[in-house]
Amino acid sequence: MSAPILWIFAPLAAGLAMLSIPRRTHLKAVLGTGILVLLAWATWILPTVDTVSIGSLSIGISDTLNILGRKFILSAGDRGLVILIDLITAFWFTGTLAVKVNRMFIPLGLGIVSAEVAALMVDPFLYAALLIELAVLIAIPILAPMGKPIGRGVIRFLIFQTLALPFILFTGWMLTGVEAGTADPALILRAGTLLGLGFAFLLAIFPFHTWIPLVAEENHPYEAGFVFMMQSTVVLLFGVNLMSRYSWLNSSADVYAILRLVGALMVVIGGLSAAFENHLGRMMGYAVIAETGFSLLAASLGTQSGTEIFSLLFLPRVLGFGVWAITLSILRSLVGSLHFSTIQGAGRKYPLVVVGLVLAQLSIVGLPLLAGFPVKLALFEALASQSSQAALWPLLGSAFLLTGVLHSLGVLTIGKQRKFAAGVSRMQYLLLGAGGLALLVIGIQPQTVYPALNILLSSIGQLAH
């Protein structure tokens, strides 16, 4: 048996089987979460190239699957990445127990997992762009379910993600010459330019970021947050592994300088836009843009510690945006809109929901005692050790984002209403409490979680220049 068959096709088969369950969203959530946790556990304990014995039965496990001349390889180093994708998705599936989502969310989410796990396994590696595009196409029905109009944000999302495809594939053809030993500077410059444009579309780098706040405003906050997290996580892993594979990218000081400039620009643009935003959904979208910038800044360090910071950023980001998206979904269902004019005083009616929202926002900002603080602090220290200006601009962007958070807190608590309102379920309180507690525990005791995460993601390509 080939290991990639299990990790690629098992979620896909489970998703297709769940299409026969017309409703029962909670049942789908439990089944989907259980399947992904089981696959993550199997990835951790099972060998990739060995024989598994069950009584008198011996089953050989191969690490390679050949499809149409392309190889899908689950190496020992890729296990951590597969576990990460499975656990992130399982985390978001668990949240659907508290919020009402599209009935296709779980089945299509499993399809996205299959495509993105395949993207991390495929060889040649640049064919991952095709599988990332497949994940985008699967995500469209989540954001635009049948019977509802397709918003401008979804259309831009599809256009920009699709435009990235030819740039990356054409770069792969050009890189054949570079891999064969051709050191033509003009060829390398053209390949690097096309590759940069491809990733600018994939990562929603300015000025191709406009779809993110639109999707966050027009669509269900939880569904939009899931698509944001899955897409950005796989593309960032794809980009870093790509850099580590090509010495002309990994050893170029200019590439790291561009990453630092673009990362700082995204943090400032995301933070500044959030500071003047009057819609909580769009604010979350701008925070996603800023967080992508922080990952690029970590990659721009070009050191082993920079790669570790890049890896550790995933946990507080997923946890913070998960809690943020749940609270927005609850508020949207209670008051009908996330515009400031509608949610004024909501914090006095639903205080625990707003506490969860503010904790998530402040964790993303990097406030002390919350999950995002230890990693952000390490990032700022590493940036400052290379250049004081390199740390100044992202710090300014974080200050802008904090201004937006305080602005939203003021709007949510304005007014004289003092009576709590009903409408929040016990499951919603339970998940919000668990998420808020996790944000606090990880922030206060980071040494209990981050070392294990660092070991799990040790296979991410090392960057050095």
C-alpha positions in Angstrom: 0.0 0.0 0.0 1.2 3.5 -0.8 1.1 5.9 2.1 0.1 9.0 0.0 -3.1 7.1 -1.1 -4.3 7.1 2.6 -3.4 10.7 3.4 -4.6 12.2 0.1 -7.6 10.0 -0.9 -9.0 9.1 2.6 -10.2 12.7 3.3 -11.5 13.0 -0.2 -13.5 9.8 0.0 -14.9 10.8 3.4 -15.9 14.1 2.0 -17.7 12.5 -0.9 -19.5 10.1 1.5 -20.7 13.0 3.6 -22.4 14.6 0.6 -25.0 11.8 1.1 -25.9 13.3 4.5 -28.2 16.2 3.5 -28.0 18.1 6.8 -26.9 17.0 10.2 -24.0 19.5 10.3 -23.0 18.5 13.8 -22.7 14.9 12.8 -20.5 15.9 9.9 -18.4 18.0 12.2 -17.8 15.2 14.6 -17.0 12.7 11.8 -14.8 15.1 9.9 -12.8 16.1 13.1 -12.5 12.4 14.1 -11.2 11.4 10.7 -8.6 14.2 10.5 -7.4 13.6 14.1 -7.1 9.9 13.3 -5.1 10.6 10.2 -2.8 13.0 12.1 -2.2 10.3 14.7 -1.5 7.7 12.0 0.9 10.1 10.3 2.8 10.4 13.6 3.1 6.7 14.5 3.1 4.8 11.2 6.3 4.3 9.2 6.3 5.6 5.6 8.5 2.8 4.2 8.2 -0.4 6.1 5.9 -3.3 6.8 3.1 -3.2 9.2 2.1 -6.5 10.8 -1.5 -7.2 12.0 -1.4 -10.7 13.4 -0.3 -13.0 10.6 -1.0 -10.3 8.0 1.8 -8.2 6.8 1.2 -5.0 4.8 4.0 -3.2 3.0 3.8 0.6 3.1 5.6 2.6 0.4 6.3 6.3 0.6 5.7 7.0 -3.1 2.6 7.2 -5.4 2.9 7.6 -9.1 0.1 9.4 -11.0 0.4 10.5 -14.6 4.2 10.6 -14.4 4.2 12.7 -11.2 5.3 11.4 -7.8 3.6 12.0 -4.5 6.1 11.3 -1.8 5.3 11.3 1.9 8.8 11.4 3.3 9.7 11.4 7.0 10.3 15.1 6.8 6.9 15.8 5.4 5.0 14.2 8.2 4.9 17.3 10.4 3.4 19.4 7.6 0.7 16.9 6.9 -0.1 16.7 10.7 -0.3 20.5 10.7 -2.8 20.7 7.9 -4.9 17.9 9.4 -5.0 19.5 12.8 -5.7 23.0 11.6 -8.7 21.7 9.6 -9.9 19.6 12.6 -9.7 22.7 14.8 -11.9 24.6 12.4 -14.3 21.7 12.0 -14.8 21.6 15.8 -15.8 25.3 15.7 -18.8 24.4 13.5 -20.4 22.8 16.6 -20.9 26.4 17.8 -21.8 28.3 14.6 -24.1 27.6 11.7 -22.3 27.1 8.5 -22.9 26.0 4.9 -24.0 22.3 4.9 -21.2 21.7 2.3 -18.5 23.2 4.6 -17.3 19.9 6.1 -17.3 17.8 2.9 -15.7 20.5 0.8 -13.2 21.2 3.7 -12.1 17.6 3.5 -11.6 18.0 -0.3 -9.4 21.1 0.4 -7.3 19.0 2.8 -6.8 16.3 0.1 -5.7 18.9 -2.4 -3.4 20.8 -0.1 -1.8 17.7 1.4 -1.1 16.5 -2.2 0.4 19.9 -2.9 3.0 19.4 -0.1 3.8 15.9 -1.4 4.0 16.4 -5.2 7.3 16.1 -7.1 8.3 18.2 -9.1 7.4 20.6 -6.4 6.2 23.4 -8.6 3.2 21.3 -9.6 1.9 22.2 -6.2 0.5 25.3 -7.9 -2.0 23.2 -9.8 -3.2 21.5 -6.6 -3.4 24.8 -4.8 -5.6 26.0 -7.6 -7.7 22.9 -7.2 -8.2 23.8 -3.5 -9.3 27.3 -4.5 -11.9 25.9 -6.9 -13.2 23.6 -4.1 -13.4 26.6 -1.7 -15.6 28.6 -4.1 -18.9 26.7 -3.2 -18.1 27.3 0.5 -17.9 31.0 0.0 -20.7 31.1 -2.7 -23.2 28.3 -1.9 -25.9 27.5 -4.4 -28.9 29.9 -4.4 -26.9 32.9 -3.2 -25.3 35.6 -5.3 -21.5 35.5 -5.8 -19.9 38.6 -4.2 -17.1 40.7 -5.7 -14.7 39.3 -3.2 -15.1 35.7 -4.3 -14.7 36.7 -7.9 -11.5 38.6 -7.2 -10.3 35.7 -5.1 -10.8 33.3 -8.0 -9.2 35.6 -10.5 -6.1 36.5 -8.5 -5.4 32.9 -7.4 -5.9 31.7 -11.0 -3.6 34.4 -12.4 -0.8 33.0 -10.2 -0.9 29.6 -11.9 0.8 30.5 -15.2 3.5 32.5 -13.6 4.6 29.7 -11.3 4.3 26.9 -13.9 6.2 29.0 -16.5 8.9 29.6 -13.8 9.1 25.9 -13.3 9.9 25.4 -17.0 12.6 28.2 -16.8 14.1 26.7 -13.7 15.0 23.5 -15.5 17.9 25.4 -17.1 19.0 26.7 -13.7 18.9 23.2 -12.1 20.9 21.9 -15.0 23.7 24.2 -14.2 22.9 27.3 -16.3 24.0 30.3 -14.4 22.8 33.0 -16.8 22.0 36.0 -14.6 19.3 37.2 -17.0 17.5 33.9 -16.9 17.6 33.9 -13.1 16.3 37.4 -13.0 13.4 36.6 -15.3 12.5 33.4 -13.4 12.7 35.3 -10.0 10.5 38.1 -11.3 7.8 35.6 -12.6 8.0 33.6 -9.4 7.6 36.7 -7.3 4.5 37.8 -9.3 3.0 34.3 -8.9 3.4 34.5 -5.1 2.2 38.1 -5.0 -1.2 36.8 -6.4 -1.3 33.7 -4.1 -0.4 35.6 -0.9 -2.6 38.6 -1.7 0.4 40.9 -1.5 -0.3 44.6 -2.2 -1.9 45.6 -4.5 -3.5 42.2 -5.0 -4.9 42.1 -1.5 -8.3 43.7 -2.1 -10.3 40.4 -2.2 -9.5 39.6 1.4 -11.5 42.4 3.1 -14.3 42.0 0.5 -14.6 38.2 1.2 -14.5 38.9 5.0 -17.3 41.5 4.6 -19.6 39.7 2.2 -19.3 36.1 3.4 -19.9 34.2 6.6 -17.0 35.1 9.0 -16.2 31.5 9.9 -16.2 30.2 6.4 -14.1 33.1 5.2 -11.6 32.6 8.1 -11.3 28.9 7.2 -10.4 29.7 3.6 -8.0 32.4 4.7 -6.1 30.1 7.1 -5.9 27.1 4.8 -4.8 29.0 1.8 -2.2 31.2 3.5 -0.8 28.2 5.5 -0.2 26.0 2.5 1.1 28.8 0.2 3.6 30.0 2.9 4.9 26.4 3.4 5.1 26.0 -0.3 7.1 29.2 -0.7 9.6 28.5 2.1 10.2 24.9 0.9 10.7 26.3 -2.6 13.3 28.8 -1.5 15.2 26.1 0.4 15.3 23.9 -2.7 16.9 26.4 -5.0 20.3 27.7 -3.9 20.0 30.8 -6.2 17.0 31.8 -4.2 18.2 30.7 -0.8 21.6 32.4 -1.1 20.4 35.7 -2.6 20.6 38.7 -0.2 18.3 40.6 -2.6 15.5 38.0 -2.2 15.6 38.4 1.6 15.7 42.2 1.3 12.5 42.1 -0.9 10.8 39.7 1.6 11.6 42.2 4.4 10.3 45.1 2.4 7.1 43.4 1.3 6.5 41.9 4.8 6.8 45.3 6.5 4.6 46.9 3.8 1.8 44.3 4.4 2.0 44.7 8.2 1.7 48.5 7.9 -1.1 48.4 5.3 -3.0 45.8 7.2 -2.7 47.6 10.5 -3.4 51.0 9.1 -6.5 49.8 7.2 -7.8 48.1 10.3 -7.3 51.3 12.4 -9.8 53.2 10.2 -12.2 50.3 9.5 -15.8 50.4 10.6 -16.7 46.7 9.9 -15.5 43.9 12.2 -15.4 41.4 9.3 -13.2 43.6 7.1 -11.0 44.3 10.2 -10.4 40.6 10.5 -9.4 40.5 6.8 -6.9 43.3 7.2 -5.5 41.4 10.3 -5.0 38.4 8.0 -3.0 40.6 5.6 -0.8 41.8 8.5 -0.2 38.3 9.7 1.0 37.2 6.3 3.4 40.1 6.5 4.8 38.9 9.8 5.4 35.4 8.2 7.3 37.1 5.4 9.4 39.1 7.9 10.3 35.9 9.7 11.3 34.2 6.4 13.4 37.3 5.5 15.7 36.7 8.5 17.3 34.0 6.6 18.5 32.2 9.7 17.6 29.0 11.6 15.9 31.1 14.3 14.0 32.9 11.6 12.7 29.6 10.2 11.7 28.5 13.7 9.8 31.8 14.3 8.1 31.3 10.9 7.0 27.8 12.1 5.8 29.0 15.5 3.6 31.8 14.1 1.1 29.2 12.8 -0.2 28.2 16.2 -1.2 31.6 17.7 -2.5 32.7 14.2 -4.8 29.7 13.8 -6.0 29.8 17.4 -6.5 33.6 17.4 -8.4 33.8 14.1 -10.4 30.7 15.0 -11.7 32.4 18.2 -12.1 35.7 16.3 -14.2 34.1 13.5 -16.4 32.2 16.0 -17.2 35.5 17.9 -18.0 37.3 14.7 -20.3 34.5 13.6 -22.2 34.6 16.9 -22.5 38.4 16.8 -23.6 38.4 13.1 -26.3 35.9 14.0 -27.5 37.9 17.0 -27.5 41.4 15.6 -27.6 40.8 11.8 -24.5 42.8 10.7 -20.9 43.4 11.8 -21.0 47.1 10.8 -20.1 49.4 13.7 -23.5 51.2 13.4 -25.2 47.9 14.1 -23.1 46.4 16.8 -22.9 49.5 19.1 -23.4 48.4 22.7 -23.4 44.6 21.8 -20.7 44.1 24.5 -23.1 45.1 27.2 -25.7 42.6 26.0 -23.2 39.7 25.2 -20.2 40.5 27.4 -18.6 37.0 27.3 -18.7 36.9 23.5 -17.0 40.3 23.3 -14.4 39.2 25.8 -13.5 36.3 23.5 -13.4 38.6 20.5 -11.0 41.1 22.3 -8.8 38.3 23.6 -8.4 36.9 20.0 -7.8 40.4 18.6 -5.2 41.3 21.2 -3.4 37.9 20.7 -3.1 38.6 17.0 -1.7 42.1 17.9 0.8 40.4 20.2 -0.2 41.7 23.6 1.7 40.3 26.5 0.2 37.3 28.4 -1.5 36.1 25.2 -0.5 33.4 22.7 0.8 35.7 20.0 3.2 37.6 22.3 6.2 35.2 22.7 6.6 34.6 19.0 6.0 38.3 18.0 8.6 39.3 20.7 11.1 36.9 19.3 10.5 38.2 15.8 10.9 41.8 16.8 14.1 41.0 18.6 15.5 39.1 15.6 14.6 42.0 13.3 16.1 44.6 15.6 19.4 42.6 15.7 19.7 43.0 11.9 18.3 46.5 11.5 16.4 48.9 13.8 14.3 50.1 10.8 13.4 46.5 10.0 11.7 46.2 13.4 10.3 49.8 13.5 7.8 49.4 10.6 6.1 46.2 11.7 6.0 47.6 15.2 4.2 50.6 13.8 1.8 48.3 11.9 1.0 46.5 15.2 0.3 49.8 16.9 -2.2 50.7 14.1 -3.8 47.3 14.5 -4.1 47.8 18.2 -5.8 51.2 17.5 -8.4 49.4 15.5 -9.0 46.8 18.2 -9.4 49.6 20.8 -11.8 51.4 18.5 -13.9 48.3 18.0 -13.9 47.7 21.8 -15.2 51.3 22.3 -18.0 50.8 19.9 -19.0 47.4 21.4 -19.2 48.8 24.9 -20.8 52.2 24.2 -24.3 53.0 25.6 -26.2 52.5 28.9 -27.6 49.0 28.3 -26.8 46.8 31.4 -29.1 43.9 31.0 -27.6 40.7 29.5 -29.5 39.4 26.5 -30.2 35.7 25.7 -29.3 34.0 22.5 -25.8 32.5 23.1 -25.8 28.7 23.5 -23.9 26.6 26.0 -21.8 25.1 23.2 -20.8 28.6 22.0 -19.9 29.6 25.5 -17.9 26.3 26.0 -15.9 26.7 22.8 -15.3 30.4 23.4 -14.2 29.7 27.0 -11.8 26.9 25.8 -10.4 29.2 23.1 -9.9 32.1 25.4 -8.3 29.9 28.0 -5.9 28.4 25.4 -4.9 31.9 24.3 -4.0 32.8 27.9 -2.3 29.5 28.8 -0.1 29.5 25.8 0.8 33.2 26.4 1.7 32.6 30.0 3.3 29.2 29.6 4.7 29.1 26.0 7.4 26.6 27.0 4.7 23.9 27.3 3.6 24.1 23.7 6.0 25.8 21.4 9.0 23.4 21.7 6.7 20.5 20.6 5.4 22.6 17.7 9.0 23.4 16.7 9.9 19.7 16.6 6.7 18.9 14.6 7.6 21.5 12.0 11.4 20.9 12.0 11.1 19.6 8.4 10.3 23.1 7.0 13.1 24.0 4.6 16.0 25.9 6.3 16.6 29.4 5.0 20.2 30.8 5.1 22.0 33.5 3.2 
